[in-house]
Amino acid sequence: MTTPLSLPVESHAAASSRNACKLCTPLGACFVFRGVEGAVPLLHGSQGCSTYIRRYMISHFREPVDIASSNFAEASAIFGGQQNLRAGLLNVIRQYAPRLVGIATTCLAETIGDDVRSYLRDFRRDFPDAPPVVHVATPSYSGTHVCGFHEAVRGIVDQLAPAADTPGAPHDAVNLLPGMVSPADLRYLKEIFADFRLPLILLPDYSDTLDGQTWTEYHRIPDGGTPVADVTRMAGSRATIQFHSVRAEPATAGRLLQDRHAVPCHTLGLPIGIRQTDAFFKILESLTGRPTPPPHAAERGRLIDAYVDAHKHLLGLKAVVYGEADLVVGLASFLAEVGVVPILCATGEKTSHLARQIAAVAPQRPAEARVVEGVDFLDIETHARALKPDLIIGASKGYALARKLDIPLLRVGFPVHDRIGGARILHMGYRGAQQLFDSLVNEILEKKQQESPVGYTYL
Amino acid sequence: MISLLDQRKPQVHVTGAQPFAMACDKQSLAGSVSQRACVFCGSRVVLYPIVDAVHLVHGPIGCAAYTWDIRGALSSGPQLHRLSFSTDLQEKDVIYGGEKKLYQALVELIDEYQPKAAFVYSTCIVGLIGDDVQAICKRVAAEKNIPVLPVHSEGFKGTKKDGYRAACEAMFTLVGTADTLGIPRTSINILGDFNLAGETWILRRYYQEMGVDVVATITGDARIDDIRRAHGASLNVVQCSGSMTSLAQMMKEKYGIPFLKVSYFGLEDTAKALYDVAEYFPENPAILTRARTLVAREIAAALPALRHYRQALAGKRAALYTGGAFKAFSLVRALRTLGMTTVMAGSQTGNAQDYDHLRQICDDGTVLVDDTNPLELAKFIQEKQVDLFIGGVKERPIAFKLGVAFCDHNHERKIPLAGFEGMVHFAREVHDSVMSPVWQFTRRPAETIQPPALPGGTGIAALATEARP
């Protein structure tokens, strides 16, 4: 095995996108707003943006996802959307009694140059008692849903935390900015912090709002989410931990809290697999001065035991990994540590950091291994056909490819539209690695068993 | 307690209350969380099932990404409609214009896929950045020698209905561009069936058995070449009237082809559709005879299963929310066939005439809603003690959260619900949700729900008598 020296960073040559491997920017912002307690997202633009994003998220989470729209008409595109935004805000407040309204702009509002900031100043002047309103600019012609997600996290912190140079009242909690992970991941992260007896401010927290229970009475806004009061306290936290591998640092919320309020920021990749999780637990140990709590140490031990039990099934297998760049890095790290070659790492994002990050977590790859950015699913298919992978790991939009190549698809991330339980897929930490590992091995065993002329019942 | 926004009140009516007045056909109220989408959605949803065309969405990525392979519209041949193409406009395109990118994308896609035509959907920002989509389409059409059709579907320029119209206008430019030689007098076009789970094929089979030729299916399993000669048919048979009446109207005006509005949901409506078509060809009475044989046979085949389901379902209360109102009419009747009462009904795009008709076929006390939203739906599901909700994916979690059964009757479904066999599937779908044991665990106290009296009305008589206790 050799380390590839030069990697193509971007390999999308077609003028059009054909089966996109990304979603639009406002979707990411809606994710985040659904994770703030009592918040309602409002998209400033056409009605369709809200409805499409709702449908897309509902199909994954199988939960109500109410997203309001300021519902532009032709006149709003000509004269500006102030009246619509105002009416939209008032109706959202009347209907939902929210504790926060999260406004994300669409490409339409951005293209006509709507000055949402000034609209909101006017709105606050006229309705001083209205709940707080946060606004993020998320034109879909710039970046992807992942950018929208991080922009919204940063926007919430920026607009709700105290102004610059105001030191927050210090307290013991640690901020955790996990990125776009599953509700199951969020619940597990909370459990880890609780077991470390480390107070936590988790932003966003859609663990309940997007994976909730049934109701006797309809809830206008699902229970759960990061309390607005907690967000305002983030400036006084002991530290921030944020998970990402490829974001431009100055644009992150963790960096903002460090620069503005001197909250030390620890940035690390998504803790997927043992090595990345060890790095995360190490930070928790140093912040608390406590060793990893025994149940988690035991989970780590069982995970290693499972790696040992099944390692022979995996060595040298080749996997295609696609999705959000941060997730791809985490998965590549996990795969590399169990002997699977991430032969193709692909994302629809354009970060220009992916190749470097993959090289760092999975240095031992054959020369033909590829890392590609800014690609669509037809690009991924072209690469995959050349690389002859054994399996595919990613969201369910890769199913068509898996079917064509007749290899297993291990479903992770978002969206999972063709299975139940997308919200409950666990990716992170020792426990997440255990689930990924068992599913991975079992996909391989199932394929072997099905293709065997003997059909052993004992493997 | 959920209360209605004042501005929404005129779009809600309880049947029996006087006078009947229902506002509709309006732009959605900002901030109301309408279940509607946009103009683009209307166009995309209508043209989507045309299987041998390239569908290129001109705009930023979202509009194409959210409509990739989402409909259950099947093809008997090409699968081109299941790919998602977008010009994926970037910031620099917004500043300098997207025409070059559009041209290049079209040329590449046409070279690669050799489609019979290409549709170019304009999204919100296309007009704002000044792209002359029409000119690019014209140029590529001339160079590649296939129709390249601009669809004026900027999201904010109206409602979903305007998107239907834009789609019909695009298709209308195709009609009349091919030879009609060999099309017999006893011929129709099927409009407004989208071949979800193969429904168009069911209808084709019925018409074939009756001896009626189907020229074009618009747009279920549609082929561009068939649409081009659709003007050779004697009659347009329009199902989804909200989306397709404008095409039928244009064809009537230009080619003198009359149209019939029909529905293929439920036994009664399907039978009526086939009889209406048969009666349009009085010079060939054998068609009506064959239709009668077909209807009798199919209903006889469906009844045992329907009786079985009706026994379990009789007396249950249903709410429904559809895209167009015409489907709602059929569903009210189909539910009645199963012994169920409709206690709430609404649509995204119904007009005044539609709601008046809906009022007439529903029992007094039924809540009618136009362009409703999640909170209103939740309110009426609770107040009307609903056992079953019929709608689309966006309505599903509202029902499920409240422990209410759900049947997907929207365009994502994978089970054919049209025709006589479709009615059996529908009954099974409803039954399998309503009768599931899982509801025992949802906390909505089932014992407080009073079963209403069995409905009278227009159910298939034999069935109704059979299942009445």
Interface residues (C-beta under 8 A of the other chain):
Chain A: A14 A15 S16 S17 R18 N19 A20 K22 L23 C24 T25 P26 L27 L42 G45 S46 Q47 G48 C49 S50 T51 Y52 I53 R54 R55 Y56 I58 S59 R62 E63 P64 V65 D66 I67 A68 S69 S70 N71 F72 A73 E74 S76 A77 N84 L85 A87 G88 L89 L90 N91 V92 R94 Q95 Y96 T106 C107 L108 T111 I112 P139 S140 Y141 S142 T144 G212 T214 W215 T216 E217 Y218 H219 R220 K397 A400
Chain B: I2 L5 Q7 Q27 S28 L29 A30 G31 S32 V33 S34 Q35 R36 A37 C38 V39 F40 C41 L56 G59 P60 I61 G62 C63 A64 A65 Y66 T67 W68 D69 L83 S84 F85 S86 T87 D88 L89 Q90 E91 D93 V94 K101 Q104 A105 E108 L109 T123 C124 I125 L128 I129 G155 F156 K157 G158 T159 N373 P374 L375 A378 K379 I381 Q382 V393 K394 R396 P397 I398 F400 K401 L402 G403 T442 R443 R444 P445
